[in-house]
Amino acid sequence: MRQNDLLIRTFEFGVSCLSFLRKLPNDPESKLIRFQLGKSATSIGANYEESQAGSSKADFRNKVKIALREARETHFWLRILEKLDGYDSDEFKNLLKESAELKNILAAIVNNSQ
């Protein structure tokens, strides 16, 4: 995968998460998850985008590490939704799968940039 592909993929993932979040109910738990998941899902792409202009290899690695932390948090919130509300739609399954894949890709980038 070229890095540009990952820029597109993280951007599209953020948009897909926000689109999914619009469908959540307005109960207090869903509002909390909507806020947290919306922030972390969009931060993956924002931080990876910033990493592309890193002033050094260490700066690049640090920004990718932040994106990885956000990917881990996003995966956590998606798992909460799965457990709490039993989401089983193809859309939700794709988000869960993509969050796990992004986590793995970003972890590999961090490990390979040492």
N, C-alpha and C positions, 0 to 999 in steps of 0.2 A: 504494500500500500504506500503510495506517495503521500507526503505530508499534506499536500493540497487536498487530497481525498479525505484526510482526517479533519481538515478545517471544514469541509462541506458536511461531513458526517456529524460532527459535533454541533454544528449550527442547526442542521435538520433535526437532530435529536432534541435540542432545546425547544424548537418550534413545535415538534410533535408532543412533547410533554406539556407545553402550555395549552395546546389544543385539547389534549386529554383532560387537563385540569378544569377546563370550562364545563365539563360534564359532571363534575363532582357535586353532590348535594351541598346545601348551605348550613349543615350542622356544624357545631363548634370544632369537632375533630377534623372534619374535612377542610374547614377554613385554615386550621393550623397546618395541615399537610399541604394544602394548596400553596400556602405562603412559603414553607420550607422547601418543598420539592421544586416549586417554580424558581426559587433563587438558586438552588444547587444545580439543577438541570441546565440552566442557562449559563451558569458560571463555568461549566466545563468548557464550552466553546469559547467564552470570553477569555479565559485564562490561556487556553491553547493558542488562541489568536494572538494574544500578547507575547507568548513565548516565541513567536516567529520573528519578533523584532528584538529579541534579547540582545543585550549589549555584550554578552560573553557566554561561553558555554555554561558557566555556573548559573548565570541569570536565566538562560533557556531552561536548564534543568529545574531550577526552583519554580518557574512558572508552570512547567509540566507537572511538577509535584503537587502544586496547588490544584491544577485541573484533576489530577488523580484523586486528591482528597474529596473534591466536589463530586466526582464520579462515584466514589464509595458512599458518600452521603446520599446521593440520588438513589443508588441501588437500595440503600437502607429504607428510605421512605417508600419506595415502590414495594418492597417486601412487607412493610407495615400495612400498606393498602391491600395487598394480596391476603394477608392474614386477617385483617380487620373486616374487610368487606367482600372477600372472596372473588375479586375481579378475575374474570376468566375469558374476556373478549380477546380476539386476535390482536386488536390494537394494544391492549394492555400487555399481552404476552410478548409482543414485539418490543415494547418499551423495556420490559424486564430483561429480555435477551440482549438488546442493544446496550443497556446500561452495564451489563456484565462484560460484554465484549469491549466496550470503551475502557472499562476499568483495566482489563487485561492488556489492551494495546498501550494505554498510558503507562502502566507499570513496566512493560517491556521497554518503552522509550526511556523511562527514568533509569532502569537497570543498565541499558546499553549506552547511556550518556555519561557514565562515570569515568 
